[in-house]
Amino acid sequence: MEPIKIGWLGSALDGPGGGYDKIHRMAFDEAAEQGLLERPVQFVIHPENGLPQGTAKNATDGFRFLVDEGCIAVAGAYSSDNAITVGRLANELHVPLVSWCGTEQFHGDYCFRLGNGDCGGDAALIVGWLKRHGHERVAVLSEISPNGEEYFRYFRQECRLRGVSVAAVETVTQTPSDLASNLRNLQRIEPDALVYMGYGMLAAQGLLRAALDELKWDPPRIMTTAFMFYLMGFDKFEGWVGIDQFDPTNPLVRGFHQRFADRYGQDPPFWPNAIPVLAYDTARVLVEGLARAPILSGEGVQAGLERIRFLPSTTGGPHTHIACSPHEHGMFRGDWLLYGRVRNGKLEFEGLFEPWDRAR
């Protein structure tokens, strides 16, 4: 039998022998051992080189390459910038794309989202955390990016509905010339807390940490799932709470870690963090879509993905599961978004979402 071809449109870590490639292969090997896959599977891997550092054309050219190679499903275009562009192409070519993006602008019959965050959901959880801790007058660092704009729209809505005052806003690009000056303007109004709404490179590159250190400002602070760039170094996120997807109390996490260590003799990349478990669940979703596909084609895998129900999730809290249906392609259900904190250079589990105004 000729192998089923699955495409990966991602970073260097998705490349042959990379940490995420090992995770993907483990999921498919386990499925074959369990009898879920009766045909061999071949991975076709292509670098995305998309936005913001690369171009949208690189991302779409990469997707076309994978389809031309015979892939009947693709995972990748993980960021919102690229998912918005590549998603339209997936719909046109009738090959399903599984993305980690958080934007609501990724949609269509062939767009499937295992969100590494959610622009509306992140904002709601941030306001929930602010309310629960009594922070009702806040300052916002708002970033110009597809995610940043969408985050802030939802955040203003939630603040209005929940009685949180946005006392000051500084709008910055992803490459600000003097971030400390922007933060100084926010510091002057003496807010209860600082909120960062953006894609995350300001934090991942250490710019936020350096600017706060320069100002000697240590406010209560929270950010979106940009927080999960902590894989670039926990020290860069010192003192931040953020929306996370890694819950060490999820019983599937321990099993995933042990099986990976047994198979490869090492920890998953950058362990502990949410991205390895998300990569594992992405591969599992593709397996389940193939196993349910009525025909091994792009259209068949699309139908197979839409038939997934109550698949236990390694990502998120203990009650997270994965499901899909026609026209409902946001695949995580339950407590898939939660809170993390970096303190003293280490990742801590901050807890699950809890209503701050429980009905009496």
ABEGO torsion letter per residue (X at the ends): XBBBBBBBBBBAAABBGBAAAAAAAAAAAAAAAAGABABBBBBBBBBAGBOAABBAAAAAAAAAAAAAAGBABBBEGABAAAAAAAAAAAAAAGBBBBBABABAABBEAABBBBBBEBAAAAAAAAAAAAAAAGBABBBBBBBBBAAAAAAAAAAAAAAAAAGBBBABBBBBBABBABAAAAAAAAAAAGBABBBBBBAGAAAAAGAAAAAAAAAGBBBBBBBBAAAAAAAAEAAAABGBBBBBABBAABAAAAAAAAAAAAAAGBBBBGOBBAAAAAAAAAAAAAAAAAAABABBBAAAAAAAAAABBGBBBABEBAABBBBBBBGBABABBEBABBBBBBBGGBBBBAEBBBBABBBX
